[in-house]
Amino acid sequence: MKPTTLTNKENARKFPFVEYQYQASSLEDLPGRCAKLSSSFRDISRDYFDKEDNKDFVSNAAIFFAMLASALIPIAAGASEVIHLVRVLPGF
């Protein structure tokens, strides 16, 4: 069973208390330096390809295109069979 809290509805605020004397702090007095800017995507990829062996990239690209070709052959065959089925069906 949940505990119930007793509140006086007459004195309850509808909105939170606003402090009108609030002043935002200035960061000019802090001795810290700005953060280092992050590298762009082009710089990251350039660093990667400078350090990476080109033969490794060529072999990975060859494997990728072989897998792509092995996936496209069944898709093309299936599309060809669907076209053949549509031609054979009466009414088209």
C-alpha positions, 0 to 999 in steps of 0.5 A: 500500500502506498503511503499518502502525503498530507498537503494543504491545498490552500497554501500549495503553489501552482508554479515553482518559486522564481528567483529574480536576483539570479545572475549567470556566471561568467566563464571569462575568469576561468583559467582553463583552455578550450577543448581540442577540436575533433578531426573531420571525417576526411582526416580520420579516413586519410589517417586510416588509409595512410596507416593501412596496407593497400594490399589489405584494402584491395583484398577486402574490396575483392571479397566484398565484390565477390559477395555482392556478385553472389548475392545479385545472381539469385536476385536477378534469376528470381526477377527473371522468373517473376517476369516469365510467370507474369507473361505466362499467366492468362489475362496479362 
